[in-house]
Amino acid sequence: MKILGIETSCDETAVAIVENGRTVLVNNIISQIELHKEFGGVKPSVAKLAHEEVIDSLIEKTLADVNLSFDQIDAIAVTLGPGLVMSLLVGFKKAKELVKEYNKKLIGVNHLFGHICSNYLESDLEPPFICLLASGGHTQIINVETYIKYEVLGSTLDDACGEAFDKIGRLLGLPYPGGPNLEKLALDGNPKAFVLPEGKVSKYSFSFSGLKTAVLRLVEKLPENFNKADLAASFQENVTNTLTKKIISAANDYHSKKIIIAGGVSANKTLRKKLLEQSPVPVYMPGLKYCTDNGAMIASAGYFLKDLNQDIEMLDVFAKDPSSIKLKISSRL
């Protein structure tokens, strides 16, 4: 079964074709990083226009890359949320057009579920497992019981870890996107140079706002020529220690035989190294190209959701009230 996946939740226009939820036939992404650099973050109106400019040609290219036509596509999966509403609507409206024109099945996908499914790409991984989902907008520990049934054990109470990376990156004067550039800077720093606080929250919850404030106050006290690499490394050490400790604790408590990570922060090499070294059970990680937002993970998710009843009339509500349809889709998993 070949599914075409469309992802436009934020600042990447992504289209992919995946067979049977695992085999990636093609995965194309157009990044908007250069467009948003001058704003120091994603500007929704700019993101929307950029998606609209390229989505048609990217879909055509994706089909042409593997010499397929819509006649050979079985269904179209599209991200419904969470994300930037203006961006999400670009992908949804395009998917709706294609479904009606070519008489295909439309599958709505929760973006976070898509990140979980990134681990199924080019892999034989099967549930159950404990998942750490860490991205710019979310930080969660999830008990994944089956391909479509999961329970969120804990979430961030304020900033997501990826958001904290980006904010500290900006504080250190790094260009957008702050998170990846902070990781690069940390390579030259001493992770034990600064002792930073850890959020005091419940076992599976996260809080990074206090850490962010502590770094801000520290920077205000330090001389202008302080070693930014040391502070970046110390910040990264603090966050990855917290993530590693909590996901391993959850795996132990739930007697899980596998740990997986997903989301943009799952590309962080320090986090990957710590989990591989410290986890008492096997750790599964998506390929680096599947950590950030991509169409392949949405196509994979579509495959595992294909048997759920999602009629076009219900999905049509999304255009008027994205928050309501997002919750309906989420509750079905």
C-alpha positions in Angstrom: 0.0 0.0 0.0 1.5 3.3 -1.1 0.6 6.4 0.8 1.5 10.0 -0.1 2.2 12.0 3.0 1.9 15.8 3.2 3.4 17.8 6.2 3.1 21.6 6.5 2.8 22.1 10.2 5.5 24.7 10.6 8.5 25.8 8.5 9.1 22.8 6.3 7.1 21.8 3.2 7.4 18.1 3.0 6.0 15.4 0.8 6.8 11.7 0.7 5.6 8.3 -0.5 5.9 5.3 1.8 5.0 1.7 1.1 3.3 -0.3 3.9 4.3 2.2 6.6 8.0 1.4 6.4 9.6 1.5 3.0 10.4 5.1 2.0 10.2 5.4 -1.8 10.8 9.1 -1.8 11.1 11.9 0.9 11.3 15.5 -0.2 11.6 18.5 2.1 11.9 22.2 1.3 13.1 24.1 4.4 12.2 27.7 5.2 15.1 28.4 7.5 16.7 31.1 5.4 13.3 32.9 5.1 12.8 33.1 8.9 16.4 34.0 9.9 15.7 37.7 9.8 12.9 37.3 12.3 14.8 35.0 14.7 12.0 32.5 14.6 9.1 31.3 12.5 6.8 34.0 11.2 3.4 32.3 10.5 2.4 34.6 7.6 5.7 34.0 5.9 5.5 30.3 6.4 2.0 30.1 4.9 3.0 31.9 1.7 6.2 29.8 1.4 4.1 26.6 1.7 1.7 27.8 -1.0 4.4 28.7 -3.4 6.0 25.3 -3.5 3.5 22.6 -2.5 2.2 21.9 -6.0 5.6 21.6 -7.6 6.9 19.5 -4.6 4.0 17.0 -5.0 4.7 16.7 -8.7 8.4 16.3 -8.1 7.8 13.6 -5.5 5.7 11.5 -7.9 8.1 12.1 -10.7 11.1 11.0 -8.6 9.8 7.5 -8.4 7.9 7.5 -11.7 4.5 7.1 -10.1 1.1 8.6 -10.9 -1.8 9.2 -8.6 -3.4 6.1 -10.0 -0.7 4.1 -8.2 -1.2 6.0 -4.8 -3.7 4.3 -2.4 -4.3 7.1 0.0 -3.2 10.6 1.1 -2.2 11.3 4.6 -1.9 14.9 5.9 -0.9 16.5 9.2 -3.9 18.1 11.0 -2.1 19.4 14.0 -0.7 20.5 16.3 1.2 23.2 14.5 0.8 26.7 13.0 -2.9 26.9 11.8 -2.1 28.9 8.7 0.6 26.4 7.7 -1.5 23.4 8.5 -4.4 24.6 6.3 -2.2 24.8 3.3 -1.4 21.1 3.5 -5.0 20.1 4.4 -6.6 22.0 1.6 -4.2 20.6 -0.9 -4.8 17.1 0.3 -8.5 17.6 0.2 -8.3 18.8 -3.5 -6.2 15.7 -4.4 -8.6 13.3 -2.7 -11.6 14.7 -4.5 -9.8 14.9 -7.9 -8.4 11.4 -7.8 -10.9 9.7 -5.6 -8.5 8.6 -2.9 -8.8 8.0 0.8 -7.9 10.9 3.1 -6.2 10.1 6.4 -5.8 12.8 9.0 -2.6 12.5 11.2 -1.7 14.0 14.5 1.8 15.5 14.1 3.0 13.9 17.4 1.9 10.5 16.3 3.7 11.0 13.1 7.0 11.6 15.1 6.4 8.3 16.9 6.0 6.6 13.5 9.3 8.0 12.2 10.9 5.0 14.1 9.0 2.5 11.8 10.7 4.0 8.7 13.3 1.6 7.3 12.9 -0.5 10.5 11.3 -3.6 11.8 10.4 -2.0 15.2 7.1 -3.1 16.7 5.3 -1.9 19.8 5.1 -2.0 22.8 7.8 0.5 23.9 8.3 3.7 25.9 8.9 6.8 23.8 10.6 10.1 24.6 9.1 12.7 22.2 11.3 15.8 22.3 10.8 18.6 19.8 10.5 22.4 19.6 6.9 22.4 20.7 6.6 19.3 22.8 8.4 17.1 25.4 6.5 14.0 26.4 7.0 10.5 27.7 4.6 8.1 26.0 3.7 4.5 26.7 3.1 3.1 23.3 1.0 -0.1 23.6 0.0 -0.9 20.0 0.4 0.8 16.7 -2.6 3.0 17.4 -3.0 3.0 21.2 -0.8 5.0 23.5 -0.9 6.8 26.8 0.9 10.1 27.6 2.7 9.6 30.9 4.1 13.1 31.3 4.6 16.3 29.4 6.4 19.6 29.8 4.7 22.1 32.1 6.1 25.1 30.3 8.8 25.3 27.6 9.5 22.2 25.5 13.1 21.2 25.5 13.6 22.1 21.8 12.1 25.5 22.6 14.5 25.9 25.5 17.5 25.1 23.2 16.3 27.7 20.7 15.8 30.4 23.4 19.2 29.8 25.0 20.8 29.8 21.5 19.3 33.3 20.9 20.5 34.4 24.3 24.0 33.4 23.3 23.7 35.4 20.1 23.6 32.3 17.8 21.7 32.5 14.5 18.4 30.8 13.9 17.7 28.0 14.4 19.2 28.3 17.9 19.0 24.6 18.9 21.2 23.0 16.3 23.7 25.9 16.4 23.9 25.6 20.2 24.7 21.9 19.8 27.6 22.8 17.4 28.9 25.4 19.8 28.8 23.0 22.7 31.3 20.7 21.0 34.0 23.1 22.0 32.8 23.6 25.6 33.2 22.0 29.0 29.9 20.5 30.0 30.9 20.7 33.7 31.9 24.4 33.6 28.6 25.6 35.1 26.2 23.9 37.5 22.7 24.6 36.4 19.4 23.7 38.2 17.0 20.9 37.2 13.2 21.5 37.3 11.6 20.0 40.4 8.5 18.5 39.0 6.7 15.1 39.1 8.4 11.9 37.9 7.4 12.0 34.2 6.9 15.7 33.8 9.4 18.3 32.5 10.0 22.0 33.2 12.7 24.0 31.5 11.5 27.6 32.3 13.5 27.7 35.5 16.6 26.5 33.8 16.2 29.1 31.1 15.8 31.9 33.7 18.9 30.6 35.6 21.0 30.8 32.4 19.7 34.3 31.7 20.7 35.5 35.2 24.0 33.8 34.9 24.7 35.6 31.6 23.8 38.9 33.2 26.5 38.4 35.9 29.2 37.0 33.7 31.8 39.3 32.0 31.2 40.1 28.3 34.0 37.8 27.2 32.7 34.7 29.0 33.2 31.3 27.3 29.9 30.8 25.4 30.9 27.3 24.4 31.2 26.3 28.1 27.7 27.6 28.9 26.2 25.9 25.8 27.8 22.6 26.8 26.7 22.9 30.4 23.1 23.7 29.3 23.0 20.8 26.9 24.4 18.5 29.6 21.7 19.5 32.0 18.8 19.0 29.5 20.1 15.7 28.1 20.7 14.4 31.6 17.1 15.2 32.5 15.7 13.6 29.4 17.8 10.4 29.8 17.1 10.0 33.4 13.3 10.3 33.0 12.9 8.1 30.0 15.0 5.3 31.6 13.0 5.6 34.8 9.7 5.3 32.9 11.0 2.2 31.0 12.0 0.6 34.3 8.7 1.4 36.0 6.6 0.0 33.0 9.0 -3.0 32.5 9.4 -1.9 28.9 11.8 -3.9 26.8 12.5 -1.0 24.4 13.0 2.7 24.4 12.6 4.9 21.4 13.1 8.6 20.9 11.5 10.9 18.4 11.2 14.6 17.4 13.7 17.2 16.4 15.7 16.9 19.6 16.2 13.2 19.0 18.9 14.2 16.5 21.0 15.6 19.4 24.2 13.5 19.4 24.8 13.9 23.1 21.3 12.6 24.0 21.8 9.7 21.6 25.1 8.8 23.2 23.8 9.0 26.7 20.9 6.8 26.0 22.9 4.1 24.2 25.4 4.1 27.1 23.0 4.2 30.0 19.8 2.4 28.9 19.3 -1.1 30.3 17.1 -2.0 27.3 17.7 -1.5 23.5 17.2 2.0 22.3 15.7 2.8 18.9 16.2 6.1 17.1 15.0 7.4 13.8 17.5 8.2 11.1 18.7 11.8 11.4 16.7 12.8 8.2 13.5 11.6 9.9 14.0 13.4 13.2 12.7 16.8 12.0 9.4 17.3 10.4 9.0 15.2 7.2 6.4 13.7 5.0 7.6 10.2 5.4 6.6 10.0 9.0 3.1 11.3 8.1 2.7 8.7 5.4 3.8 6.0 7.8 1.3 7.2 10.4 -1.4 7.2 7.7 -0.7 3.5 7.0 -1.2 2.6 10.6 -4.3 4.8 10.9 -5.8 3.7 7.6 -8.5 1.5 9.1 -9.9 4.2 11.4 -13.2 5.8 10.3 -12.3 9.3 9.3 -14.9 10.6 6.9 -14.4 13.7 4.7 -17.3 15.5 6.4 -15.7 15.3 9.8 -12.3 16.4 8.4 -14.0 19.3 6.7 -14.6 20.8 10.2 -10.8 21.3 10.4 -10.9 24.3 8.0 -13.3 26.2 10.4 -12.0 25.0 13.8 -8.6 23.3 13.8 -8.4 22.8 17.5 -11.6 20.7 17.7 -10.6 18.4 14.9 -7.2 18.0 16.3 -8.6 16.8 19.6 -11.0 14.4 17.8 -8.1 12.8 15.9 -5.9 12.6 19.0 -8.6 10.9 21.0 -8.9 8.1 18.5 -5.3 6.9 19.1 
